[in-house]
Amino acid sequence: MIVAMLQVIVKLPEGLGSIKEKRRIINSLKQRIRNKFYVSSAEVDLNEALGFSQIGAALVTNSRIHGEGVLKKIILFLENESSVELYEAETQIEEFGS
């Protein structure tokens, strides 16, 4: 079993007036990631920061190549996303069992 994980920090547009506005953007982004790539995703840190958000995504697969490919596609999606700017991305692949 392979678990592929992605952690990103995204920069939000300047001029956000409230956490509520931020949540609207981040919730929409998380839902689009879930629907497009069939992964779990959540805001994992920087919850109260207006300018940035940290989002985690993960999937379980039987192929390391598949897991890496999906994570790369998510990163490309975020790089082309107009509502946020990709600030930092980190991936990790863990293998369990034999």
ABEGO torsion letter per residue (X at the ends): XBBBBBBBBBBBBBGBABAAAAAAAAAAAAAAAAAAAGBBBBBABGAABAABBBBBBBBBBABAAAAAAAAAAAAAAAAABAABBBABBBBBBBBBEX
